[in-house]
Structures are given as structure tokens and as C-alpha cells.
Amino acid sequence: MKKIAVVIDTNAFVNPDARSMFGNTPTESFRKFLLLLKEHQAQVECFIPPSVMEELLSFIEQPRVEKELFFHITRVSPERYTLTTPSLFFYELVDDIRNRVNKGLRVAEKFTRKALQHKTTEDELIKGLREEFKVALREGIIDSAQDVDLILLAYQLKASLLTTDAGLIKWADKLGIPCITTQEFMHLIKE
């Protein structure tokens, strides 16, 4: 039986909806995930870029996770300098970023007009601006070095990506990278 290769995202353990399959806290869910990997090491092999592991470790209480369990995840960086991706992927990413910057400018203009017309308090204005700006610029996109590492590593290894991050899912799909949720992961290993 061929092992299933999976690249794991921090999101699987810090997003309350995603981690519920493993536990109530990031620490509990990560520990239970590692115990599950130990039990099913013949069926699944998990990978994580070092940048993502560093991010994940900032969310968990390391002393509560047995050190030997960490050996069930292989830490490996993607081949950033030699890996090739379709140029259309890069083109679409830059085009998407440009459109988002323009949306962000329109959001800023809208809130500037509101402020000049004194239609809202300063706190309400800032809160509304932050919410709309985040939607315009960050939702549905890969927006960190960790996201890029995850996509590149999954692409390189021809592995599935364990995540519920909408941006990762959208951009992984463009490269033909299958994404799985924690529920789907549980189903896979139980088969």
C-alpha cells in the first residue's frame, strides 16, 4: 500500500472548526494529531515546512507535547530556487494582488469620505475600515511566506495539503494540488 503524502498547515490546529476533529485547543489538537500519525505511520506521511512549524509552535504549549511525537512529521523546505511552476500561476497571482490593492484603495476612499462627513465615531470608523480592508486584501489569497512554502512543498512532493484556508485552497487548486480538511484526513486514515 502506497503512503499518502500530506503537507500540513497551522490552520488545521488553530482554526476552531478545523481542529475540532482532534481537540479543543491548538495544543490538544496537535498532540492528538501526532498520536494519530504515530498509530497510522504505515499509511500516511506528513510534511511541514520549517517556516510553518515555527508558526505552529507559537500557538502550542510545547511542554505538553511529547518530544518523540514530533518525529512523525518531516520538516523540509521546498526547493524554492529550482522548483518550476507554470507562469500563468504567477501572472494570475500578480493580477489578483493588483485588483486587491485597487479594492483596498476604494475602501480607504469610502472611509475617508465617511470621516470627513462625521457620520460615525472614530472607533467605529477604524473598526469598519479594518474589517472591509481585510476582506478586500487578505481573504482568498496566499498572503504570507508560510502560505507560499506550503503550496510549493505540496506541489514539489505531489502531496495533499491539509488546510481549510480559503486562499491556500484557491491557489493550490490552480496548481492541481488536492486540499483536504481535517475531517477528510480522518476519513482517509480510518479507511
SVG drawing of the C-alpha trace seen along z (x, -y; Angstrom):
<svg xmlns="http://www.w3.org/2000/svg" viewBox="-24 -66 42 68">
<polyline fill="none" stroke="black" stroke-width="0.4" points="0.0,0.0 1.4,-3.4 1.7,-6.0 -0.4,-9.1 1.7,-12.3 0.2,-15.3 1.6,-18.8 0.1,-20.3 -0.9,-23.9 -1.0,-25.6 -4.7,-26.4 -5.6,-22.7 -4.8,-23.2 -5.6,-26.8 -8.9,-27.3 -11.6,-26.2 -13.7,-24.5 -10.7,-22.6 -9.1,-21.5 -12.4,-20.1 -11.6,-16.7 -8.6,-16.5 -9.2,-18.7 -10.4,-21.9 -7.1,-23.8 -4.3,-24.1 -2.0,-22.1 -4.5,-19.3 -5.4,-19.1 -1.8,-19.0 -0.9,-16.4 -3.8,-14.1 -2.9,-14.6 0.7,-13.4 -0.6,-10.4 -2.8,-9.5 0.2,-9.8 2.2,-7.5 -0.6,-5.0 -1.0,-5.2 2.6,-5.8 2.3,-3.0 -0.5,-4.8 0.4,-8.4 3.5,-10.6 3.2,-14.2 5.5,-17.1 5.8,-20.6 8.0,-23.5 10.2,-24.8 8.6,-28.3 5.2,-26.7 6.5,-24.6 7.9,-27.8 4.5,-29.4 2.7,-26.4 4.9,-26.2 4.0,-29.8 0.4,-28.6 1.0,-25.4 2.4,-24.7 5.4,-22.6 6.0,-21.0 2.5,-19.4 3.5,-17.5 5.9,-14.6 9.2,-15.4 9.3,-12.0 5.9,-12.7 7.5,-15.5 9.5,-12.9 6.3,-11.8 6.3,-14.9 9.1,-15.5 10.4,-19.1 11.5,-20.0 11.8,-23.3 10.5,-23.5 13.1,-23.7 12.5,-27.5 15.3,-28.1 14.9,-25.1 11.2,-24.3 9.3,-25.5 5.7,-26.5 3.5,-27.5 4.0,-31.1 0.2,-31.5 0.1,-30.9 2.5,-33.8 0.6,-36.0 -2.8,-35.3 -1.3,-35.9 0.1,-39.3 -3.1,-40.2 -5.1,-39.3 -2.9,-41.3 -3.2,-44.4 -7.0,-44.1 -7.0,-43.7 -4.8,-46.8 -7.3,-48.8 -10.2,-47.4 -8.2,-48.5 -7.9,-52.0 -11.6,-52.2 -12.3,-51.0 -9.9,-53.7 -11.6,-56.4 -15.0,-55.3 -14.0,-55.6 -12.2,-58.9 -15.5,-60.3 -17.3,-58.9 -14.8,-60.6 -15.0,-63.9 -18.8,-63.8 -18.6,-62.9 -21.2,-60.2 -19.6,-57.8 -17.3,-57.8 -13.5,-57.3 -13.6,-53.9 -16.5,-52.7 -14.7,-54.1 -11.4,-52.4 -13.2,-49.1 -15.2,-49.2 -12.2,-50.2 -10.1,-47.3 -12.9,-44.7 -13.5,-45.9 -9.8,-46.3 -9.1,-42.8 -11.8,-41.3 -10.6,-43.3 -6.9,-42.5 -6.4,-39.3 -9.3,-36.8 -8.9,-34.2 -5.2,-34.9 -1.9,-33.5 -0.6,-36.3 2.4,-35.0 5.8,-33.3 4.4,-30.3 1.5,-30.1 4.0,-30.1 6.1,-27.4 3.0,-25.2 2.0,-25.5 5.5,-25.0 6.2,-22.0 2.8,-20.3 3.5,-20.9 7.0,-19.6 6.0,-16.4 2.8,-15.9 1.1,-15.8 -2.2,-16.8 -2.5,-20.0 -4.2,-19.7 -5.9,-23.1 -9.2,-25.0 -7.6,-28.3 -9.7,-29.6 -6.7,-31.4 -4.5,-28.3 -7.3,-26.2 -7.9,-28.6 -4.3,-28.9 -3.4,-25.2 -6.3,-24.3 -4.7,-26.4 -1.6,-24.1 -3.6,-20.9 -2.8,-20.4 -5.5,-18.4 -6.6,-20.0 -8.2,-18.1 -9.9,-19.1 -9.2,-17.5 -12.5,-15.6 -11.3,-14.2 -7.9,-13.4 -9.6,-11.4 -11.7,-9.5 -8.6,-8.8 -6.6,-7.2 -9.6,-5.3 -10.1,-3.6"/>
</svg>
